[in-house]
Amino acid sequence: MVPSCALLLLRLCALPSALAAAASDVLVLRDSDFDNSVEDHETILVDFFLPRCAHCQKFAPEYERAATRLKGTAILAKVDCSTSSKTCKRFGIKRYPTLKVFRNGKEDSYVTEGIVHYMQKQTGPSSVVLHSKEDLDAFINHSDASVVGFFPNGSNTHLVEFQKAASTLRENYRFAHTVEPGLGLLHGLEAEGVLLFRPPRLSSIFEESVKKYTGPINTSTLRRFIKHNIFGICPHVTKENREKLKGRDLLTAYYDLDYVRDPKGSNYWRNRVLKVAVQFQSRGLSFAVANRREFERELEEDFGLDQLDGGGFPLVTIRTREGHKYSMREEFTPDGKALTRFLEDYFAGRLKRYLKSQPVPEYNKSLVQTVVAETFEEIVSDPEKDVLIQLYAPWCGHCKNLEPKYNELAEQLSGDPSIVIARMDATANDIPSGYDVDGFPTIYFVPARKKHKPVKYEVGIYLTQQSYFFGILYMP
């Protein structure tokens, strides 16, 4: 006898075993579908290999593991050059394995520069030795922030700890040190210590350009200090450094920012953002500026903004750590009043969230209901219904293979009005917080009266033709 606290014994008839079995997360490409596949994905990493190649064989399991860790975030693919020689010849593949990145169907040459930049950071000393004022000035006159240790007393213990921290953090930050007396005095440092120099191009009257570190010199405390202070109040965010700003509630002002061609104009708008930001920085919101052309696609797809919006003034958005999105519809004013009103409305809860959504279907009486972002709350969060929701991608082969059985399941359960079988295109609709998508398809069971605890289908759940059981969900 099932306990009275049991909410449901949901029958799921024969979901395909391919879904439960471990499948490769690496997309297989061939001569026949290579071009269409790379064009379907904004960014895709492709491994060109030969099955008989020993290096390829050794690399393959690592590539599989990377694909699994990145699924839902980035697409990793592979091409067997023994059977798809035309594609491999077209891209000049002569060594195996060869990795190439494609963006919107085209090979991304910028990745080469990224690899060179990465390798330059990994080679040579983790902390550059500075011998003179000229060395120091040249080091801190950089587009990225600089962390410099001053050890005029020759404290070997502290210097060794600083170098350990630099070795651990070198991938993300720039380090240098000196034992020359007097260099620290140039920046008000009378004894040994560590200073963080922000990029000179971002110098502003609204914040200090140099930040002094006062804690013990070890990797963990230095990491916290750098992470907390490296960007300042309003950093210049790019596609290369944006990952470091994740996990924050972030307001970004997008405009024709270009510190190479127009540093004065770039700082004109940044200073107007800063003037307002200093009034709100204690309220848990971070600020940044960015080049609107660099993020053109994101502005359009995630916020519904295009290059014609804003009238030449900055476009302003907020993205919270929960994924909620807001955009400033009032035109940015140089006096900062429009931005101030936008922030006051944000903190007062008066702003309407922007939701990327497909149009609401005019007819939605199919056995498998179509959900879009605008109807997710109405259908999936209906407190009276037990809902099975599949989050899919139109290009996903596993999703296409699943469709017949998913439709069959919906038909078999159609007699129970308390159960809803649904699906939503996760590439065209915003996904609510709490629904983690790390690959396609991703399936959640959302029980009635327990909508705050969606249950994710995990590979390895035991399903049989005889039992037809997904599981028994118990209410507290």
N, C-alpha and C positions, 0 to 999 in steps of 0.2 A: 504494500500500500504506500503510495506517494504521500509524504507529510503534507499537512494542510498549508504549510508555508510555501510549498512549491508553486511557482507562478505558471510554469508552462513545461510541457514535454513536446518540443517542436520537432515535427517530422521533416527531415531533409532527405528526400529520396535520391540516393545515388549521385551525389556531386562527383564529377569525374575524378578518377584517381590521379590524373595528371596534376590536379591542383594540390592534392595532399602530398604527392611525392615531391622530393627535392628536384627542382628543375634548374637548369643553367640560367643565370641572370645575365649572361653575355648574349647579345643579339647576333645571330649568324647572318652575314651578308654574302651575296653572290653577285656575279656579273649581271644577272638578270634583274636584281632589285636594289643594287647598291645606290644608284643616283636617287631613286625615289625615297629610299630609307633615310639617307643623310639629309635630304631636303625636308623630311617630315619632322626632324628634330632640330631645335635651335642650336644645341651643342652636342656633339657626339665624339667619343674617343674610339679610334679604330686600331685594332692590332692586326697587322699583316704578317702571316706566319706560314711556315711549312711544317706539316705533321712530322716529317723525318728529322727536323732540326732539333738537336739536343738542347740548345738554348731555349728554343720555343717550348719544348716539353717541360723544361724546368720552370719557365716563366708562367705557363698556362694555369697552374693551380693558384698562383698568387694573383693573377688577373681575375680569376673566378671569384676569389675572396674579396677583391677590391670591388668587383661588380655587385656583389651581394651587399657590401657595406654601403654602397652608393645608390642602390636601387631606390627609385622614387625621387632621387636628387639629380643624378647624372646617368647618361646612357653610355655603356661600354659595349663595343661590338668587335667582331673579328671577321677576317677574310682569309680563307684558305687559298693561298696563292698557287697550289698545285691543281686546283679545280676552277679557280677564278683568275686565270692568268691575265686576261684582258685588263681587268681593273688594276691589278698590281703593276702591270707594265705602264699603264696610263699615268700612275703616280710615281713612276721611277723607283719602284721598290727593288733594291739589290741586296740588302742585308736583312736578316731575320733574327728575332722579330723586329718590326718597325712600327712605331706608334705615331699616329697622326690625328690631329684634332680638326674637326670640320664644324663650321658654324653656318647654319642656314644653307647647307649644301656645298659650301666652298671651304677649301683647305685654309686653315688659319695660320698665316705666316707669323703672326704676332706671338704664337706659342713658342716659336724658336727663341725669340728674345726673352720670353719668360723662363725658358729652360736655362739660357745663358745666365740670366740674372740670378736664378736659384743656385746654380753651380758656383757662381762667383761668391755667393754668400757662404757656401759650404766649404770653400777652399781658403787657404790663407789663415792668418790668426783670427780668433774670434773677437779679440779686442786689439785695435790698432794702437801702437805705441806713438805717443806725441812727444816731440823733443823741444818744440818752440812755440811761440805765440802764432807764428805763421802756420804751423801744423794744426794748431787748435782752431784757428779761424777758418782754415780750409775745410776741416772736418765738419764743423757745425754749420757751414754755409751749404746746406744740402736741402733737397726737397722733402726729405723725411726727418723726423726728430732724431736727436743724437743723445746718447747716454755716455757721460764721461766721468771716469773715476780719477780723483786727484789724491796722490799718496806721496806728499813731499818728504815725509819722515821715513820713507822706505819701509813701511809696515808690511812685511812679507805676508803675514797671516791675512790681513784684509785684502791685499792685492790678489792673493791666490783665490780667496773666496769670490772676489769680483770677477776674476777670469773664469771661474767655474760657472758663475751665473751667466756670463757672456756666452760661454760655450753652449749652455743649455738653451738660451734665448736668441741665439744669433740668427735664426731663420726669420724672425719677425722684427728684430730691432737692431740698431747700429750701436756698437760699443767702441770706446777708446779709453786709454788711460795714460797717465803721465806721473813721473816721479820728480819732475823738474820743480824746484822751489819757485814760487812767485806766480805760476800760471793760474792757480786757484784764486789768488788775490785779485786778479783782473776781473773776477766775477764775484767778489765779495766773500770768498771762501778762505778763512784764515787758517784752517787746519785741514786735515784730510777729510774727504767726503765725496759724494756723488751728486752731479748736477744733470738735470734733463733739459736739453736745449730744444725748444720747439722750432720748426722751420722758419727761417727769417722772413719768407714771403707771407707768412701768416701773422706777422707781428701786428699787434693792435693795442690801443690804449685801454681796451676793455679787459685785458688779462696779462699776466706776467709772461715774459718770453722764456724765462729760466726758472725752473722749479728745483728746489733743494731737497735732497733725500736725507732724512734724519734718523732712519731706523738702522738696525743691525745689518751688516753686509752679508747676506746669504741669498741663495737663489729664490726661495719662496717669498721672502719679504720684498726683495727687489722686483720680482714679477708682479706682485700686487701693486706696488708703487707705480711701476711703469704702466700697467694696464689701466690704472685709475687716472693717470695724468698725461699719458702720451698724446692724446688727441686735443686736449684743452676743451674750451667751451664749445667751439664750433669748427670742427675739422673739415678738410676737403676730402670727401668720400669718393672713391673710385671703385671700379670693379675689382681691382687688385687688393684693396684694403677693407672692403665692405664686410668681409667675414669677421673681422675683429670688432665690428660694431654690432654684431648680432646679439640677441638677448637683451636689447634695450628698447624702450619706447623712444622712437626716433623721429624728430621733425627734420625734413630735408627741404632746402630751397634750391630749386633747379633753375639755372639761367645759363647765359653764354659765358661760362667761366673758362678762362684760358690764361694760366699764369705765365705761359711762354710768350704769347703774342700781346696780351693785354693785362698785365698784373695790376695796374691801377684800377681799371674797370672791374676786374674780378674782386678786388678788395672793397670797391665802392658798395656793392650789394652785400657782401659778407659783413661789413661793418654795420649795416643797417639791420641785418639779422642779429648780430651780436648785441646791439643796443637793446633789443627786446629780450634776447635770450638771457641776459644777466638778471633780468627781473623775474624769470621763471625757472632758472636752473636748479633751484633748491626743491622743486616740486616733482622730481623724478623723471623729467623729460630731457633727453639729449637732443642736441642740435647739430646740423651739418649742412654744408653746401656741396653742390655737384654740378657737373656739366650736363645740361638737359639733353644734348645730342647723344652723349654716352649712354644715357638711360632712357632714350626715346621709346624703345619698345616696352620697357617696364612701365613707363608713365601711361602709355596707351592701353596696355593689357591689364595692368593692375589697378589703375586709377581712372581710366577713361579720359585721359588728357592727351591732346596732340600738340604739335608745334605751333598751331595757330592760337591756342589758348594762352591767356596771360597778357596778350598785347605787348610783348617784348619785355614785360616785367617778370620777375621770378615766379615760378610755379611752386606752391608749397604743399607738401603732403605730410601726414603722420602715419607711421606704421608701428603698431604696438607689438610687444613680445608675444601676445596672444594671436597676432595676425589681423587684428582689426585695423581698418584703413579709413583715413579721412583726407579730404583735399579741400584747400581753401578756394572757394569759388569767387570771393571778392578779389578785385585786382589789387596786387601788392602796391603799397604806397611808400614813397621814400621816407616819409615821416614815421613809419612803423606803426601807424594807428590801425591799419587793416590787419596786420599780423597780430597786434595786441588783442583786437576784438576776436580774432580766430582762436587764439589761445585761451582767452577768457571763456569763450563758448565751449571749447574742448574740456577744460577743467570743470565747467559747470554741468557737463553732460548734455549740452544742447545740440551738439553736432549729430548729423545723421551719417551713419557708417556707409562707406562706398562698398558695394557688393558686386563683384564680377559674376554675371549670371547669363545663361542662355535664356531666350524668351520662354515664358511660361507656356507649355503646350496647350493648345485650344481643346484638344481631345486627349484625355488621359485615363481611359477606361480599360487599357490593356491589362492582361494578367500580370505583366511586369510593369509597374508604374514608372514613368520617367520623372525623375526628380531633378530640379535645377536649384541653384543657390537660393532663389527667391521663394521656393516652395519647400525647402528643406525643413524648416521649422514646422510648417503646417503638416507635412506628411510624416517625416521621420520622427519628429518629436511629439507626435500625437499621443497623449498620455493613455489613450484607450486602446492603442494598437501595438502589437508586437511586430517589429519591422526588421526585415533582412535587407540590408542595403549594400549593393555592389558598387564600388568606386572603380571605374575602368578608364582606359585610354583607347580612343578609336583605332590607333595603330597597333595595339597590343595583340599578339597572336594568341596568347593564353586566354585572353578575354573572348576572342572569337571562338576558340575551341570550347569554352565554357558555355556559350550562349544556348545551344540546344538543350543541355541538361538543366540550365537555370530556368529556361522557359517551361521545361517539363515539370520541374519542382513547383513553379508557380501554378501550373495547371492542377497538379495533385492537391495543392493546398487551397485552391480557389473556393472551396466550399466553406471555409472558415472565415467569416467576416472580420474576425479580430486579428488576422494575420495579413501583413502587407509585404509583398516581394517587390523590391524596387532596385533601380540602378541610376547612377549619375555619372556623367562625363567629368572626371576629375581634372581634366586639362582645360575645360572651358568654364568651370564654375569654382568659386571660392569654397574651400572645404572648412567647415566649422572647427573651432578649437576642440581638441579631444579626440579627433579622428585622424590618427597618424597613418599616412600613406607612404609606405616604403617600397612599394612595387605594385604592379598591376597583374590581375585584379586584386583589390583589397576588399574583404567582405566583413561587415559588422552586423551583429545581431543586437538590436536596440529594444529591450523589453519594455512592455507597458508599465507605467508608473515607476520606472527606474531609468529614465532617459539620461541621467547624469553619469550612467555607467555602461556605455556601449561595450559589447564583448567582441573582441577581434578574433576572427577565425585564424587559427595558427596551424601551420603545417605540422602534421603529426597527430591531430585529433583523429580518433579512430572512428571511421564510418563503415557501416556494412549494409549490404542490400537487405539483410534480414531485419535489422533492428530499426532502420530508418530514423535513428535518433541523432540529433545534433548535440543535445545535452539537456540537463535539467537545471534550471536557474532558480535559485532560492531567494526569497525575500527575507530581509532581516527580521 
